[in-house]
Amino acid sequence: MATNNPNDAIDAMARALEYIASNIPEYYPFSFFLKTTPIVYKKGIIAATDGRRIYVGDMFLNYSFEEQLFVAIHELWHIIARDAFRAKGKIHTLWNIASDLKNNQFIVEQNLKGVKALKGSLLDSRYNSYTRETIYDLMYEMCEDYGYVEIMGKQVPCFGGGEEGGEEEGEEEGEGQGEGEGEVEGEEEREKNKEGGYTKQVRPSKKRGKPGKIEQGKGESPLTEDPLRRDVIPNENAADQQDVEKRLERSIKEYEEKSQGKGLSDTLRELEESEYNPKLPWQSIVQMYFQRIAASDYTWRNPKVLYDVGPNQEYTYLPRLRQKAIKIVIAIDTSGSIDDKEANMFLKEMSRLMGTIFFGGSASGALLLTTENVYEAIKIPPIPLITNVKKQLKTGGTSFVPAFEWVKTNFWDDIDLLIYFTDGYGDYPKTVPRYPVIWIITTDLNKLRHDGFYPPFGNVVQL
């Protein structure tokens, strides 16, 4: 239960972090990091983070220990994914939603003993296979096009006005984090120091920001029900980010030394790397191929809404172009020449690519796993999880021909694009297909030319 003593909330968060570091094996690699993360008291919230510190308020004490563990792990993943540092230039509310969806999904899938999700936490399986950047882009487009975002089976309205990337009207920077009000002038905060004592801090109020282009909707909705809404405090302090990077690196290194080389689990490393280290700009790569898919006519179904038009700031509705459904096939070479590092890279890029293309039923296709044959064909949608695809991987010889034959047999060559992940070494089709092809290749392209395996058709992208 909440008290008037700030130290109670700080101590409760410290106990949760200590328990996670010492009693949950999945988080042993972050033990040093958890024990050295500053904890700061902030009145009127559950918890929040600016990417370096974890803020905790009186409302944290209203939850059971199992729920407190969930909150602590949730904030930890905001820090690991550098959400506060990646928030620059983004609409705060939408970015927080995107990162919350990823964090909550990941924690729930871990099925940690003794950890209980908070009631109302954002969970939506539609977004499971997307990165948080892709979720943000999708929601931004939904707000621009439809005036709402779809979360947990509800349409949550968005409201326009102002400049992109600003704070919402009537709020100051850092305000509204978690549950309750944010910073006010002269508010006292206490940061737990390494000796276990508390350092008193007073932060001055900041100038009021400009209203955001898209604001959170009013009334009952998943956004307002989420107890940890807006718990990411944007942070552009390079020193803070550098400190986090160094402590994370040291934490993992110390664990590897203690555990004789054992580091992050595959699942943790997959999330940490895939979220923070994108390789290819998929949206730019595929855009040129979709421009040729011309719109045929106009439709008033789901009309485009323009906000704040005219002197009275009324809404204006315009018809939309009726678009052709996009059909794409993605092939992944898993032959003997592809090592584990390349295979993992292919799968991560595949996930990002699918997050860019396949959403809301506007595209369909298939994922092909290939050696000298197509040994697995997965219909899309739904988007397959990387962990499930990994279980089906096989090795063998290399031929690119079967994938093209599969497209001819199953889609009668009627697709808009084929994207092939490979090292480039294999037998190529002798006939140029009627559809565009992109080869995503790991081998140095000059070496591939020298060895006589440079693709005879299509566009080539170096991975």
Buried (B, 14 or more C-beta within 10 A) or exposed (E): EEEEEBBBBBBBBBBBBBBBBEEBEBBBBBBBBBBEBBBBBBBBBBBBBBBBBBBBBBBBBEBEEBBBBBBBBBBBBBBBBBBBBBBEEBBBBBBBBBBBBBBBBBBBEBEBEEBBBBEBBBBBEBBBBBBBBBBBBBBBEBBBEBBBBBBBEBBBBBBBBBEEBBBBBEBBBBBBBBBBBBBEEEBEBBBBEEEEEBEEEEBEBEEBBBBBBBBBBEEEBBBEBBBBBBBBBBBEEEEBBEBBEEBBEEBBEBBBEEEEEEEBBEBBBBBBBBBBEBEBEBBEBBEEBBEEEEEEEEEEEEBBBBBEEEEEEEEEEEEBEEEEEBBBBBBBBBBEBBEEEBBBBBBBBBBBBBBBBBBEEEBBBBBBBBBBBBBBBBEBBEBBBBEEBEEEBEEEEBBBBBBBBBBBEBBEEEBBBBBBBBBBBBEBBEEEBEBBBBBBBBBEBEEBEEEEBBBEEBBBEEB
